[in-house]
Amino acid sequence: MWIFKRKNNLQRYIQKKTAEGLSIGFVPTMGALHPGHISLVEASRNTCGITVCSIFVNPTQFNDKKDLENYPRTVEKDIQMLFDAGCDAVFLPSVEEIYPTLTTRHYDLGTLEQVFEGSSRPGHFQGVCQVVDRLLDTVQPTDVFFGQKDYQQCMVINKLLALSSNLSNIKMHISPTQREANGLAMSSRNLRLNQKEQAIAPEIFQALQYLKKNLQAGSQSKMLAQARDRLVAVGFKPDYVSIAHAKTLEEMQVWDGEAPLVALVAAFLGEVRLIDNLILTD
Ligand code: AMP
């Protein structure tokens, strides 16, 4: 497995592989890897000639400075996990390598920036687009792999690919959310939960399943309030517990019985903000 810290060395490697006729699968991450990330590497290996994974804790997508400082960093373990998973190359750039200039483009993400993660974390998706745009420009992959765990982010990346003519040929793949046996969505931030919080954290998935099980056409308000109250009762500070149109993310308090739906939760457990989602309709 190759490890690159500089863009130009990585690009030379990729150009060689592209010239050999191999497709390039790319998995961008912020490290502190877990089996959820590895499932993306596996999806890429099953689809592409070579797989490149990046590990970069992107400062421009953190609207909370403390969250950036406390973000877990386990790079040696990450490299071992990628090696074991059969990843071909890892890109470990410095902040200066990704952001040699401060000029930043504004990405028109429309309403995606005004709801859920967009409104709760101002500037977050602009930062995501800045880094993913720069990484894609460097790697020039044929295929890119993201996790459904970050549902809204997947929609933002789809939009980014559509916005930029040089990225529009890249094929986007979305892999299902990997969960612990107790249902908790795997996340790098789970490392920051203490023992008591770890025992409570799976309640988010239980709340999502409750919404799915009790879904009926009509008003969703009562069911959403019950799910939210339960999270509060066990110790969460919910940011949102919502149901939205699965394709537009328009919030849906009333369901016509037909529109595709996704349930979305963001909630603080102590200092740690957790997010999860579940598609409610087939
Ligand atoms: P992150 O390192 O958190 O930025 O995540 C890197 C990629 O891994 C993103 O596409 C995430 O959606 C994906 N990912 C994170 N957690 C999971 C999970 N539990 N299951 C599947 N994919 C995940």
py3Dmol code that shows the C-alpha trace and the ligand (Angstrom):
import py3Dmol

protein = """\
ATOM      1  CA  MET A   1       0.000   0.000   0.000  1.00  0.00           C
ATOM      2  CA  TRP A   2       1.357   3.393  -1.011  1.00  0.00           C
ATOM      3  CA  ILE A   3       1.216   6.348   1.369  1.00  0.00           C
ATOM      4  CA  PHE A   4       1.304   9.835  -0.148  1.00  0.00           C
ATOM      5  CA  LYS A   5       1.544  13.166   1.628  1.00  0.00           C
ATOM      6  CA  ARG A   6       2.012  15.332  -1.465  1.00  0.00           C
ATOM      7  CA  LYS A   7      -0.541  15.896  -4.188  1.00  0.00           C
ATOM      8  CA  ASN A   8       1.934  15.697  -7.067  1.00  0.00           C
ATOM      9  CA  ASN A   9       3.281  12.279  -6.007  1.00  0.00           C
ATOM     10  CA  LEU A  10      -0.241  10.904  -5.650  1.00  0.00           C
ATOM     11  CA  GLN A  11      -1.206  12.341  -9.034  1.00  0.00           C
ATOM     12  CA  ARG A  12       1.786  10.696 -10.729  1.00  0.00           C
ATOM     13  CA  TYR A  13       0.777   7.329  -9.229  1.00  0.00           C
ATOM     14  CA  ILE A  14      -2.846   7.748 -10.335  1.00  0.00           C
ATOM     15  CA  GLN A  15      -1.893   8.882 -13.837  1.00  0.00           C
ATOM     16  CA  LYS A  16       0.168   5.703 -14.194  1.00  0.00           C
ATOM     17  CA  LYS A  17      -2.733   3.517 -13.045  1.00  0.00           C
ATOM     18  CA  THR A  18      -5.184   5.348 -15.323  1.00  0.00           C
ATOM     19  CA  ALA A  19      -2.798   4.838 -18.254  1.00  0.00           C
ATOM     20  CA  GLU A  20      -2.844   1.109 -17.428  1.00  0.00           C
ATOM     21  CA  GLY A  21      -6.608   1.244 -18.012  1.00  0.00           C
ATOM     22  CA  LEU A  22      -7.606   0.868 -14.361  1.00  0.00           C
ATOM     23  CA  SER A  23     -10.619   2.642 -12.874  1.00  0.00           C
ATOM     24  CA  ILE A  24      -9.896   4.717  -9.762  1.00  0.00           C
ATOM     25  CA  GLY A  25     -12.144   4.365  -6.709  1.00  0.00           C
ATOM     26  CA  PHE A  26     -11.867   7.095  -4.080  1.00  0.00           C
ATOM     27  CA  VAL A  27     -12.981   7.042  -0.424  1.00  0.00           C
ATOM     28  CA  PRO A  28     -12.576  10.402   1.368  1.00  0.00           C
ATOM     29  CA  THR A  29     -12.499  10.216   5.187  1.00  0.00           C
ATOM     30  CA  MET A  30     -11.464  12.179   8.250  1.00  0.00           C
ATOM     31  CA  GLY A  31      -9.793   9.135   9.814  1.00  0.00           C
ATOM     32  CA  ALA A  32     -10.445   7.446  13.184  1.00  0.00           C
ATOM     33  CA  LEU A  33     -11.540   4.643  10.910  1.00  0.00           C
ATOM     34  CA  HIS A  34     -14.093   1.992  11.827  1.00  0.00           C
ATOM     35  CA  PRO A  35     -15.857  -0.791   9.907  1.00  0.00           C
ATOM     36  CA  GLY A  36     -18.234   1.771   8.351  1.00  0.00           C
ATOM     37  CA  HIS A  37     -15.300   3.375   6.527  1.00  0.00           C
ATOM     38  CA  ILE A  38     -13.894  -0.028   5.641  1.00  0.00           C
ATOM     39  CA  SER A  39     -17.223  -1.004   4.042  1.00  0.00           C
ATOM     40  CA  LEU A  40     -16.667   1.895   1.610  1.00  0.00           C
ATOM     41  CA  VAL A  41     -13.155   0.629   0.830  1.00  0.00           C
ATOM     42  CA  GLU A  42     -14.644  -2.812   0.171  1.00  0.00           C
ATOM     43  CA  ALA A  43     -17.338  -1.359  -2.095  1.00  0.00           C
ATOM     44  CA  SER A  44     -14.622   0.450  -4.038  1.00  0.00           C
ATOM     45  CA  ARG A  45     -12.461  -2.674  -4.297  1.00  0.00           C
ATOM     46  CA  ASN A  46     -15.470  -4.587  -5.656  1.00  0.00           C
ATOM     47  CA  THR A  47     -16.078  -1.932  -8.300  1.00  0.00           C
ATOM     48  CA  CYS A  48     -12.755  -0.358  -9.269  1.00  0.00           C
ATOM     49  CA  GLY A  49      -9.265  -1.302 -10.424  1.00  0.00           C
ATOM     50  CA  ILE A  50      -7.570   0.529  -7.579  1.00  0.00           C
ATOM     51  CA  THR A  51      -8.796   2.138  -4.366  1.00  0.00           C
ATOM     52  CA  VAL A  52      -7.453   5.379  -2.913  1.00  0.00           C
ATOM     53  CA  CYS A  53      -8.496   6.521   0.569  1.00  0.00           C
ATOM     54  CA  SER A  54      -7.775   9.974   1.993  1.00  0.00           C
ATOM     55  CA  ILE A  55      -7.484  10.832   5.663  1.00  0.00           C
ATOM     56  CA  PHE A  56      -7.796  14.553   6.299  1.00  0.00           C
ATOM     57  CA  VAL A  57      -9.504  16.276   9.223  1.00  0.00           C
ATOM     58  CA  ASN A  58     -10.866  19.211   7.254  1.00  0.00           C
ATOM     59  CA  PRO A  59     -10.815  22.394   9.366  1.00  0.00           C
ATOM     60  CA  THR A  60     -13.168  24.322   7.071  1.00  0.00           C
ATOM     61  CA  GLN A  61     -16.138  22.039   7.755  1.00  0.00           C
ATOM     62  CA  PHE A  62     -16.057  22.445  11.545  1.00  0.00           C
ATOM     63  CA  ASN A  63     -18.284  25.291  12.688  1.00  0.00           C
ATOM     64  CA  ASP A  64     -17.344  24.421  16.306  1.00  0.00           C
ATOM     65  CA  LYS A  65     -13.651  24.905  17.136  1.00  0.00           C
ATOM     66  CA  LYS A  66     -13.827  22.557  20.126  1.00  0.00           C
ATOM     67  CA  ASP A  67     -15.261  19.790  17.936  1.00  0.00           C
ATOM     68  CA  LEU A  68     -12.256  20.161  15.598  1.00  0.00           C
ATOM     69  CA  GLU A  69      -9.772  20.088  18.492  1.00  0.00           C
ATOM     70  CA  ASN A  70     -11.415  17.036  20.030  1.00  0.00           C
ATOM     71  CA  TYR A  71     -11.897  15.125  16.768  1.00  0.00           C
ATOM     72  CA  PRO A  72     -10.255  11.696  17.306  1.00  0.00           C
ATOM     73  CA  ARG A  73      -6.997  11.056  15.450  1.00  0.00           C
ATOM     74  CA  THR A  74      -5.727   7.467  15.191  1.00  0.00           C
ATOM     75  CA  VAL A  75      -3.653   7.585  12.028  1.00  0.00           C
ATOM     76  CA  GLU A  76      -1.340   4.589  12.657  1.00  0.00           C
ATOM     77  CA  LYS A  77      -4.268   2.305  13.412  1.00  0.00           C
ATOM     78  CA  ASP A  78      -6.086   3.720  10.370  1.00  0.00           C
ATOM     79  CA  ILE A  79      -3.173   2.854   8.078  1.00  0.00           C
ATOM     80  CA  GLN A  80      -3.111  -0.706   9.425  1.00  0.00           C
ATOM     81  CA  MET A  81      -6.872  -1.076   8.870  1.00  0.00           C
ATOM     82  CA  LEU A  82      -6.582   0.197   5.284  1.00  0.00           C
ATOM     83  CA  PHE A  83      -3.659  -2.141   4.617  1.00  0.00           C
ATOM     84  CA  ASP A  84      -5.666  -5.088   6.000  1.00  0.00           C
ATOM     85  CA  ALA A  85      -8.640  -4.077   3.819  1.00  0.00           C
ATOM     86  CA  GLY A  86      -6.516  -4.184   0.666  1.00  0.00           C
ATOM     87  CA  CYS A  87      -6.564  -0.441  -0.022  1.00  0.00           C
ATOM     88  CA  ASP A  88      -3.994   0.475  -2.714  1.00  0.00           C
ATOM     89  CA  ALA A  89      -3.051   4.012  -1.694  1.00  0.00           C
ATOM     90  CA  VAL A  90      -3.617   6.412   1.199  1.00  0.00           C
ATOM     91  CA  PHE A  91      -3.472  10.181   0.880  1.00  0.00           C
ATOM     92  CA  LEU A  92      -2.473  11.948   4.108  1.00  0.00           C
ATOM     93  CA  PRO A  93      -2.169  15.619   3.189  1.00  0.00           C
ATOM     94  CA  SER A  94      -1.340  18.516   5.523  1.00  0.00           C
ATOM     95  CA  VAL A  95      -3.696  21.485   5.820  1.00  0.00           C
ATOM     96  CA  GLU A  96      -1.242  23.547   3.702  1.00  0.00           C
ATOM     97  CA  GLU A  97      -1.238  20.899   0.984  1.00  0.00           C
ATOM     98  CA  ILE A  98      -5.037  21.085   0.643  1.00  0.00           C
ATOM     99  CA  TYR A  99      -5.385  24.830   1.243  1.00  0.00           C
ATOM    100  CA  PRO A 100      -2.320  26.554  -0.270  1.00  0.00           C
ATOM    101  CA  THR A 101      -4.572  29.539  -1.015  1.00  0.00           C
ATOM    102  CA  LEU A 102      -7.356  31.030   1.034  1.00  0.00           C
ATOM    103  CA  THR A 103      -9.593  31.973  -1.887  1.00  0.00           C
ATOM    104  CA  THR A 104     -12.757  29.951  -1.571  1.00  0.00           C
ATOM    105  CA  ARG A 105     -15.509  29.376  -4.061  1.00  0.00           C
ATOM    106  CA  HIS A 106     -19.107  29.575  -2.889  1.00  0.00           C
ATOM    107  CA  TYR A 107     -21.193  26.536  -3.781  1.00  0.00           C
ATOM    108  CA  ASP A 108     -24.868  27.090  -4.504  1.00  0.00           C
ATOM    109  CA  LEU A 109     -26.450  24.259  -2.543  1.00  0.00           C
ATOM    110  CA  GLY A 110     -29.925  25.770  -2.488  1.00  0.00           C
ATOM    111  CA  THR A 111     -32.260  24.617   0.277  1.00  0.00           C
ATOM    112  CA  LEU A 112     -29.889  21.794   1.311  1.00  0.00           C
ATOM    113  CA  GLU A 113     -27.969  24.427   3.256  1.00  0.00           C
ATOM    114  CA  GLN A 114     -31.064  25.713   5.028  1.00  0.00           C
ATOM    115  CA  VAL A 115     -32.299  22.504   6.689  1.00  0.00           C
ATOM    116  CA  PHE A 116     -31.045  20.014   9.285  1.00  0.00           C
ATOM    117  CA  GLU A 117     -27.211  19.880   9.228  1.00  0.00           C
ATOM    118  CA  GLY A 118     -27.235  22.917   6.938  1.00  0.00           C
ATOM    119  CA  SER A 119     -29.034  25.170   9.391  1.00  0.00           C
ATOM    120  CA  SER A 120     -27.606  23.601  12.566  1.00  0.00           C
ATOM    121  CA  ARG A 121     -23.996  23.860  11.396  1.00  0.00           C
ATOM    122  CA  PRO A 122     -23.629  27.117   9.420  1.00  0.00           C
ATOM    123  CA  GLY A 123     -20.870  26.873   6.809  1.00  0.00           C
ATOM    124  CA  HIS A 124     -20.434  23.122   7.320  1.00  0.00           C
ATOM    125  CA  PHE A 125     -21.481  22.070   3.819  1.00  0.00           C
ATOM    126  CA  GLN A 126     -19.488  24.867   2.176  1.00  0.00           C
ATOM    127  CA  GLY A 127     -16.442  23.393   3.975  1.00  0.00           C
ATOM    128  CA  VAL A 128     -17.376  19.871   2.869  1.00  0.00           C
ATOM    129  CA  CYS A 129     -17.655  21.039  -0.747  1.00  0.00           C
ATOM    130  CA  GLN A 130     -14.353  22.929  -0.570  1.00  0.00           C
ATOM    131  CA  VAL A 131     -12.434  19.889   0.596  1.00  0.00           C
ATOM    132  CA  VAL A 132     -14.193  17.300  -1.567  1.00  0.00           C
ATOM    133  CA  ASP A 133     -13.817  19.523  -4.646  1.00  0.00           C
ATOM    134  CA  ARG A 134     -10.067  19.864  -3.989  1.00  0.00           C
ATOM    135  CA  LEU A 135      -9.640  16.157  -3.246  1.00  0.00           C
ATOM    136  CA  LEU A 136     -11.552  15.119  -6.373  1.00  0.00           C
ATOM    137  CA  ASP A 137      -9.534  17.546  -8.466  1.00  0.00           C
ATOM    138  CA  THR A 138      -6.343  15.951  -7.116  1.00  0.00           C
ATOM    139  CA  VAL A 139      -7.377  12.289  -7.331  1.00  0.00           C
ATOM    140  CA  GLN A 140      -9.524  12.540 -10.490  1.00  0.00           C
ATOM    141  CA  PRO A 141     -11.325   9.285  -9.643  1.00  0.00           C
ATOM    142  CA  THR A 142     -13.772   7.458 -11.872  1.00  0.00           C
ATOM    143  CA  ASP A 143     -15.873   6.483  -8.838  1.00  0.00           C
ATOM    144  CA  VAL A 144     -16.369   7.989  -5.399  1.00  0.00           C
ATOM    145  CA  PHE A 145     -17.812   6.286  -2.310  1.00  0.00           C
ATOM    146  CA  PHE A 146     -19.827   7.851   0.528  1.00  0.00           C
ATOM    147  CA  GLY A 147     -21.906   6.489   3.415  1.00  0.00           C
ATOM    148  CA  GLN A 148     -25.652   6.835   3.890  1.00  0.00           C
ATOM    149  CA  LYS A 149     -24.868   7.561   7.547  1.00  0.00           C
ATOM    150  CA  ASP A 150     -24.401  11.172   6.359  1.00  0.00           C
ATOM    151  CA  TYR A 151     -27.598  11.287   4.316  1.00  0.00           C
ATOM    152  CA  GLN A 152     -27.687  15.013   3.690  1.00  0.00           C
ATOM    153  CA  GLN A 153     -23.975  15.050   2.874  1.00  0.00           C
ATOM    154  CA  CYS A 154     -24.627  12.487   0.111  1.00  0.00           C
ATOM    155  CA  MET A 155     -27.197  14.871  -1.371  1.00  0.00           C
ATOM    156  CA  VAL A 156     -24.715  17.741  -1.116  1.00  0.00           C
ATOM    157  CA  ILE A 157     -22.013  15.714  -2.911  1.00  0.00           C
ATOM    158  CA  ASN A 158     -24.462  14.782  -5.672  1.00  0.00           C
ATOM    159  CA  LYS A 159     -25.147  18.482  -6.084  1.00  0.00           C
ATOM    160  CA  LEU A 160     -21.411  19.301  -6.076  1.00  0.00           C
ATOM    161  CA  LEU A 161     -20.803  16.755  -8.855  1.00  0.00           C
ATOM    162  CA  ALA A 162     -23.655  18.256 -10.880  1.00  0.00           C
ATOM    163  CA  LEU A 163     -22.411  21.830 -10.314  1.00  0.00           C
ATOM    164  CA  SER A 164     -18.886  21.286 -11.666  1.00  0.00           C
ATOM    165  CA  SER A 165     -18.394  20.214 -15.278  1.00  0.00           C
ATOM    166  CA  ASN A 166     -14.969  18.676 -14.494  1.00  0.00           C
ATOM    167  CA  LEU A 167     -16.582  16.405 -11.844  1.00  0.00           C
ATOM    168  CA  SER A 168     -19.794  15.442 -13.607  1.00  0.00           C
ATOM    169  CA  ASN A 169     -18.391  12.165 -15.012  1.00  0.00           C
ATOM    170  CA  ILE A 170     -17.525  10.801 -11.574  1.00  0.00           C
ATOM    171  CA  LYS A 171     -19.869   8.016 -10.486  1.00  0.00           C
ATOM    172  CA  MET A 172     -21.181   8.396  -6.956  1.00  0.00           C
ATOM    173  CA  HIS A 173     -21.853   5.278  -4.842  1.00  0.00           C
ATOM    174  CA  ILE A 174     -23.706   5.312  -1.523  1.00  0.00           C
ATOM    175  CA  SER A 175     -23.107   2.461   0.943  1.00  0.00           C
ATOM    176  CA  PRO A 176     -25.527   1.484   3.723  1.00  0.00           C
ATOM    177  CA  THR A 177     -24.910   2.607   7.307  1.00  0.00           C
ATOM    178  CA  GLN A 178     -22.859   0.108   9.296  1.00  0.00           C
ATOM    179  CA  ARG A 179     -24.088  -0.359  12.855  1.00  0.00           C
ATOM    180  CA  GLU A 180     -22.919  -1.874  16.109  1.00  0.00           C
ATOM    181  CA  ALA A 181     -24.842  -4.976  17.248  1.00  0.00           C
ATOM    182  CA  ASN A 182     -26.970  -2.689  19.460  1.00  0.00           C
ATOM    183  CA  GLY A 183     -27.976  -0.552  16.453  1.00  0.00           C
ATOM    184  CA  LEU A 184     -25.725   2.440  17.127  1.00  0.00           C
ATOM    185  CA  ALA A 185     -24.468   3.849  13.826  1.00  0.00           C
ATOM    186  CA  MET A 186     -20.692   3.521  13.721  1.00  0.00           C
ATOM    187  CA  SER A 187     -19.032   6.925  13.939  1.00  0.00           C
ATOM    188  CA  SER A 188     -15.581   8.275  14.736  1.00  0.00           C
ATOM    189  CA  ARG A 189     -17.258  10.478  17.342  1.00  0.00           C
ATOM    190  CA  ASN A 190     -18.439   7.377  19.263  1.00  0.00           C
ATOM    191  CA  LEU A 191     -14.848   7.168  20.570  1.00  0.00           C
ATOM    192  CA  ARG A 192     -15.598  10.266  22.635  1.00  0.00           C
ATOM    193  CA  LEU A 193     -18.562   8.711  24.472  1.00  0.00           C
ATOM    194  CA  ASN A 194     -17.992   7.574  28.056  1.00  0.00           C
ATOM    195  CA  GLN A 195     -19.273   4.209  29.231  1.00  0.00           C
ATOM    196  CA  LYS A 196     -22.616   5.536  30.441  1.00  0.00           C
ATOM    197  CA  GLU A 197     -23.159   7.458  27.202  1.00  0.00           C
ATOM    198  CA  GLN A 198     -22.267   4.392  25.152  1.00  0.00           C
ATOM    199  CA  ALA A 199     -25.115   2.528  26.829  1.00  0.00           C
ATOM    200  CA  ILE A 200     -27.586   5.326  25.996  1.00  0.00           C
ATOM    201  CA  ALA A 201     -26.417   6.089  22.451  1.00  0.00           C
ATOM    202  CA  PRO A 202     -28.295   3.194  20.708  1.00  0.00           C
ATOM    203  CA  GLU A 203     -31.579   4.908  21.692  1.00  0.00           C
ATOM    204  CA  ILE A 204     -31.211   7.075  18.590  1.00  0.00           C
ATOM    205  CA  PHE A 205     -31.623   4.043  16.350  1.00  0.00           C
ATOM    206  CA  GLN A 206     -34.505   2.846  18.513  1.00  0.00           C
ATOM    207  CA  ALA A 207     -36.198   6.216  18.005  1.00  0.00           C
ATOM    208  CA  LEU A 208     -35.725   5.908  14.231  1.00  0.00           C
ATOM    209  CA  GLN A 209     -37.153   2.391  14.246  1.00  0.00           C
ATOM    210  CA  TYR A 210     -40.083   3.583  16.349  1.00  0.00           C
ATOM    211  CA  LEU A 211     -40.862   6.189  13.680  1.00  0.00           C
ATOM    212  CA  LYS A 212     -40.643   3.600  10.929  1.00  0.00           C
ATOM    213  CA  LYS A 213     -42.859   1.130  12.767  1.00  0.00           C
ATOM    214  CA  ASN A 214     -45.565   3.646  13.620  1.00  0.00           C
ATOM    215  CA  LEU A 215     -45.629   5.565  10.348  1.00  0.00           C
ATOM    216  CA  GLN A 216     -49.130   6.278   9.062  1.00  0.00           C
ATOM    217  CA  ALA A 217     -50.510   8.754   6.562  1.00  0.00           C
ATOM    218  CA  GLY A 218     -51.528  12.052   8.136  1.00  0.00           C
ATOM    219  CA  SER A 219     -49.918  14.195  10.803  1.00  0.00           C
ATOM    220  CA  GLN A 220     -46.547  13.020  12.115  1.00  0.00           C
ATOM    221  CA  SER A 221     -46.375  15.562  14.963  1.00  0.00           C
ATOM    222  CA  LYS A 222     -47.465  13.315  17.825  1.00  0.00           C
ATOM    223  CA  MET A 223     -45.156  10.456  16.865  1.00  0.00           C
ATOM    224  CA  LEU A 224     -42.212  12.836  16.435  1.00  0.00           C
ATOM    225  CA  ALA A 225     -42.891  14.426  19.837  1.00  0.00           C
ATOM    226  CA  GLN A 226     -42.967  10.968  21.453  1.00  0.00           C
ATOM    227  CA  ALA A 227     -39.653   9.988  19.855  1.00  0.00           C
ATOM    228  CA  ARG A 228     -38.096  13.279  20.924  1.00  0.00           C
ATOM    229  CA  ASP A 229     -39.453  13.011  24.498  1.00  0.00           C
ATOM    230  CA  ARG A 230     -37.975   9.527  24.819  1.00  0.00           C
ATOM    231  CA  LEU A 231     -34.542  10.795  23.750  1.00  0.00           C
ATOM    232  CA  VAL A 232     -34.758  13.631  26.275  1.00  0.00           C
ATOM    233  CA  ALA A 233     -35.867  11.200  28.996  1.00  0.00           C
ATOM    234  CA  VAL A 234     -32.777   9.017  28.559  1.00  0.00           C
ATOM    235  CA  GLY A 235     -30.374  11.983  28.577  1.00  0.00           C
ATOM    236  CA  PHE A 236     -30.072  13.407  25.055  1.00  0.00           C
ATOM    237  CA  LYS A 237     -30.373  17.031  24.051  1.00  0.00           C
ATOM    238  CA  PRO A 238     -32.008  16.598  20.627  1.00  0.00           C
ATOM    239  CA  ASP A 239     -31.203  19.126  17.937  1.00  0.00           C
ATOM    240  CA  TYR A 240     -33.793  17.755  15.503  1.00  0.00           C
ATOM    241  CA  VAL A 241     -35.997  14.658  15.290  1.00  0.00           C
ATOM    242  CA  SER A 242     -37.715  14.985  11.940  1.00  0.00           C
ATOM    243  CA  ILE A 243     -39.287  13.332   8.954  1.00  0.00           C
ATOM    244  CA  ALA A 244     -38.496  14.681   5.507  1.00  0.00           C
ATOM    245  CA  HIS A 245     -39.037  13.931   1.839  1.00  0.00           C
ATOM    246  CA  ALA A 246     -36.265  11.450   1.014  1.00  0.00           C
ATOM    247  CA  LYS A 247     -35.366  13.175  -2.274  1.00  0.00           C
ATOM    248  CA  THR A 248     -35.665  16.870  -1.399  1.00  0.00           C
ATOM    249  CA  LEU A 249     -35.254  16.898   2.409  1.00  0.00           C
ATOM    250  CA  GLU A 250     -38.334  19.088   2.676  1.00  0.00           C
ATOM    251  CA  GLU A 251     -39.669  18.598   6.198  1.00  0.00           C
ATOM    252  CA  MET A 252     -42.970  16.678   6.226  1.00  0.00           C
ATOM    253  CA  GLN A 253     -45.216  17.117   9.247  1.00  0.00           C
ATOM    254  CA  VAL A 254     -48.075  15.596   7.272  1.00  0.00           C
ATOM    255  CA  TRP A 255     -47.614  12.562   5.020  1.00  0.00           C
ATOM    256  CA  ASP A 256     -49.814  11.803   2.010  1.00  0.00           C
ATOM    257  CA  GLY A 257     -49.038   8.084   2.302  1.00  0.00           C
ATOM    258  CA  GLU A 258     -47.009   8.113  -0.911  1.00  0.00           C
ATOM    259  CA  ALA A 259     -44.008  10.447  -0.815  1.00  0.00           C
ATOM    260  CA  PRO A 260     -40.688   8.693  -0.048  1.00  0.00           C
ATOM    261  CA  LEU A 261     -39.611   9.549   3.498  1.00  0.00           C
ATOM    262  CA  VAL A 262     -36.452   9.616   5.585  1.00  0.00           C
ATOM    263  CA  ALA A 263     -36.299  10.147   9.343  1.00  0.00           C
ATOM    264  CA  LEU A 264     -33.366  12.195  10.586  1.00  0.00           C
ATOM    265  CA  VAL A 265     -32.023  12.669  14.107  1.00  0.00           C
ATOM    266  CA  ALA A 266     -29.249  14.847  15.515  1.00  0.00           C
ATOM    267  CA  ALA A 267     -28.773  14.896  19.266  1.00  0.00           C
ATOM    268  CA  PHE A 268     -26.123  15.783  21.809  1.00  0.00           C
ATOM    269  CA  LEU A 269     -25.068  13.211  24.354  1.00  0.00           C
ATOM    270  CA  GLY A 270     -22.910  15.191  26.742  1.00  0.00           C
ATOM    271  CA  GLU A 271     -20.434  17.064  24.515  1.00  0.00           C
ATOM    272  CA  VAL A 272     -20.816  14.715  21.568  1.00  0.00           C
ATOM    273  CA  ARG A 273     -23.220  15.423  18.735  1.00  0.00           C
ATOM    274  CA  LEU A 274     -24.507  12.252  17.047  1.00  0.00           C
ATOM    275  CA  ILE A 275     -26.492  11.987  13.807  1.00  0.00           C
ATOM    276  CA  ASP A 276     -28.355   9.107  12.225  1.00  0.00           C
ATOM    277  CA  ASN A 277     -31.142   8.497   9.720  1.00  0.00           C
ATOM    278  CA  LEU A 278     -33.451   5.780   8.440  1.00  0.00           C
ATOM    279  CA  ILE A 279     -35.411   5.494   5.201  1.00  0.00           C
ATOM    280  CA  LEU A 280     -39.033   5.004   6.269  1.00  0.00           C
ATOM    281  CA  THR A 281     -40.640   4.005   2.985  1.00  0.00           C
ATOM    282  CA  ASP A 282     -39.717   1.272   0.482  1.00  0.00           C
TER     283      ASP A 282
END
"""
ligand_1 = """\
23
AMP
P -16.001 10.709 8.041
O -14.631 10.154 8.275
O -16.886 10.688 9.226
O -15.973 12.017 7.295
O -16.697 9.675 7.042
C -16.098 9.308 5.828
C -17.101 8.525 5.021
O -17.481 7.349 5.737
C -18.385 9.316 4.738
O -18.823 9.043 3.423
C -19.345 8.751 5.759
O -20.702 8.859 5.397
C -18.899 7.300 5.802
N -19.336 6.665 7.060
C -19.169 7.134 8.320
N -19.761 6.318 9.201
C -20.321 5.315 8.483
C -21.096 4.151 8.820
N -21.411 3.881 10.079
N -21.502 3.345 7.825
C -21.193 3.620 6.519
N -20.466 4.697 6.133
C -20.042 5.529 7.103
"""
view = py3Dmol.view(width=600, height=400)
view.addModel(protein, "pdb")
view.setStyle({"model": 0}, {"cartoon": {"style": "trace"}})
view.addModel(ligand_1, "xyz")
view.setStyle({"model": 1}, {"stick": {}})
view.zoomTo()
view.show()
